[in-house]
């Protein structure tokens, strides 16, 4: 669906005036909010980028303004990949109070506010950060703008109904629509679309092999406890 089709669908459902001088600007706002909300709730479009903004001493870095949400990230230091553990800002500050051995790789990251990433230990000057992230889309504005376009959101066409439902929920609140309980019916429909997408993604890559599990004689599932493994001395 493009912006013109979204406008027509929302106007038809809610009985709004699809006219540029009346309720169309509000509908455009709700539709663009729907694109953002779908991206936040599904991470249906993700990009990868490598960053090298490190000076070897600072632990604070401004987050790229084009990132909506970071999905995952890891550091590459001296040819080795190190998975980052996200912690609270309080925990990261507490870790900074504890001395670390020289050469310890960056292992922890915290989000401070809306714009600052804080790492510990400090990244080295030759380290790189690989980030998988949801980019902030350009807002739909022209009638032919389609959120499937990567620059406009990258939302797959089968998730466009969720965008429509979100816009309808916001519009029903605006219109005080009693038939939808001021939009709750459309919010429920939106939630169903998000659930359907997550189920689809679990199946998309095929079945996952079950992990081998070693149990003791009482069939209890071990949790990182090597004592349940048979003795090698028999």
C-alpha positions in Angstrom: 0.0 0.0 0.0 1.1 3.5 -0.7 0.2 6.7 1.3 -2.8 7.4 -0.9 -4.2 3.9 -0.3 -3.6 4.1 3.5 -5.5 7.4 3.6 -8.4 6.0 1.7 -8.6 2.9 3.9 -8.5 4.9 7.1 -11.0 7.4 5.9 -13.4 4.7 4.8 -13.2 2.8 8.0 -13.7 5.9 10.2 -15.8 8.1 8.0 -13.2 10.8 7.9 -12.8 13.5 5.3 -9.8 12.5 3.1 -9.1 16.1 2.0 -5.8 17.9 2.3 -7.4 20.9 3.9 -9.3 18.9 6.6 -8.4 15.6 8.2 -5.7 14.3 5.7 -2.8 15.8 7.6 -3.9 14.0 10.8 -4.2 10.7 8.9 -0.7 11.2 7.5 0.6 11.6 11.1 -1.2 8.5 12.3 0.0 6.4 9.3 3.6 7.5 9.9 3.3 6.7 13.6 2.1 3.3 12.5 5.2 2.7 10.4 7.4 3.6 13.4 5.4 1.4 15.8 5.5 -1.6 13.5 9.3 -1.2 13.2 9.7 -1.0 17.0 7.4 -4.0 17.7 8.7 -6.3 15.0 12.2 -5.2 13.9 11.0 -6.3 10.5 13.7 -4.3 8.7 17.3 -4.4 10.0 20.6 -3.0 8.7 24.2 -3.8 9.6 26.8 -1.1 9.9 30.4 -1.1 11.2 31.5 1.9 13.4 35.0 2.9 14.2 34.7 6.2 16.2 37.0 5.2 19.1 39.9 7.1 20.5 41.2 4.4 22.9 40.2 6.2 26.1 36.6 7.5 26.0 33.8 5.3 27.1 31.0 7.6 25.9 29.8 7.9 22.3 26.9 9.6 20.7 24.5 7.2 19.1 24.0 7.6 15.3 21.0 9.8 14.7 19.7 7.4 12.0 19.2 4.5 14.4 15.8 3.8 15.8 16.7 0.8 17.9 19.8 -1.4 18.2 18.9 -5.1 17.8 22.3 -6.5 18.6 26.0 -5.6 18.5 29.5 -7.0 18.9 33.1 -5.7 19.1 35.9 -6.9 17.0 39.3 -6.4 18.7 42.6 -7.9 17.5 40.6 -10.1 15.1 38.4 -11.6 17.9 34.7 -11.0 18.1 33.4 -10.1 21.6 29.7 -10.2 22.3 28.4 -7.2 24.2 26.3 -7.6 27.3 23.7 -4.8 27.8 23.5 -3.6 31.4 21.9 -0.8 33.3 23.7 2.6 33.4 24.1 2.1 37.2 25.7 -1.3 36.7 28.1 0.1 34.1 29.1 3.0 36.3 29.7 0.5 39.1 31.9 -1.6 36.9 33.9 1.5 35.9 34.8 1.9 39.6 36.5 -1.5 39.6 40.0 -1.7 37.9 40.4 -4.0 35.0 43.5 -5.7 33.6 45.2 -4.0 30.7 44.0 -5.2 27.4 40.6 -6.4 28.6 38.2 -6.2 25.7 35.0 -4.1 25.7 32.3 -6.4 27.1 29.5 -4.1 28.4 27.2 -1.4 26.9 24.5 0.8 28.4 22.1 3.2 26.9 22.2 6.6 28.7 19.2 8.8 27.7 18.1 8.8 24.1 21.5 9.6 22.5 24.5 8.2 24.5 26.0 4.8 24.3 28.5 4.0 27.1 31.0 1.1 26.9 33.2 -0.6 29.4 36.1 -1.3 29.3 37.0 1.5 26.8 37.2 0.4 23.2 40.7 0.4 21.6 41.6 2.7 18.7 41.6 -0.2 16.3 38.4 -1.8 17.6 35.3 -1.9 15.4 31.7 -2.1 16.5 29.3 -4.1 14.3 25.7 -3.0 14.9 22.5 -4.5 13.7 19.8 -1.8 13.9 16.4 -0.7 12.8 16.9 2.6 10.9 14.7 5.6 11.3 12.6 5.9 8.2 11.8 9.0 6.1 8.2 10.0 6.7 5.6 9.2 4.0 4.5 12.4 2.4 3.9 11.9 -1.4 0.8 10.0 -2.5 2.9 7.2 -4.0 5.2 6.8 -1.0 5.3 3.1 0.0 6.6 2.0 3.4 8.0 -1.2 1.7 10.8 1.0 0.3 13.9 0.7 2.5 14.3 4.4 2.9 10.6 4.7 4.0 10.7 1.9 6.5 11.3 -1.4 4.7 8.1 -2.7 6.2 7.0 -5.8 4.2 3.7 -5.5 2.4 2.1 -8.3 4.5 2.6 -6.0 7.5 0.9 -3.0 6.0 -2.4 -4.0 7.5 -0.9 -3.4 10.9 0.1 0.1 9.9 -3.5 0.7 8.8 -4.9 -0.7 12.1 -2.6 1.5 14.1 -3.7 4.6 12.2 -7.3 3.6 12.6 -6.9 3.2 16.4 -5.4 6.7 16.6 -8.1 8.1 14.3 -10.9 6.5 16.3 -9.6 8.2 19.5 -9.6 11.5 17.6 -13.1 10.9 16.2 -14.4 9.6 19.6 -15.7 6.5 17.7 -17.9 4.6 20.1 -18.3 1.6 17.7 -14.6 0.8 18.2 -14.5 1.7 21.9 -12.4 4.8 20.9 -10.0 2.6 19.0 -9.5 -0.4 21.2 -10.9 -2.8 18.6 -8.3 -1.6 16.1 -5.6 -1.8 18.7 -6.6 -5.5 19.3 -6.4 -6.0 15.5 -3.0 -4.4 15.5 -1.7 -6.7 18.3 -3.0 -9.7 16.3 -1.0 -8.7 13.3 2.1 -8.3 15.4 1.6 -11.7 16.9 1.0 -13.2 13.4 4.2 -11.7 12.2 6.3 -13.1 15.1 4.8 -16.6 14.5 5.6 -16.2 10.8 9.3 -15.3 11.6 9.6 -18.3 13.9 8.7 -20.5 10.9 10.5 -18.5 8.2 14.0 -20.0 8.7 12.7 -23.6 9.1 12.6 -25.9 12.1 15.3 -25.6 14.7 17.1 -28.7 15.9 16.5 -29.5 19.5 19.5 -29.3 21.7 20.8 -32.5 23.3 20.0 -32.7 26.9 21.7 -35.0 29.4 19.5 -35.9 32.4 20.3 -37.7 35.6 18.5 -40.8 36.8 15.6 -38.8 38.1 15.1 -37.1 34.7 15.8 -33.7 36.0 17.0 -31.2 33.4 20.5 -30.0 34.4 21.4 -26.3 34.4 25.1 -25.9 33.8 25.8 -28.6 36.3 28.5 -31.1 35.2 27.8 -33.4 38.2 25.0 -35.1 36.3 27.3 -36.3 33.5 28.4 -39.9 33.8 31.8 -40.5 35.3 34.5 -41.1 32.7 36.1 -43.7 35.1 32.8 -45.7 35.0 
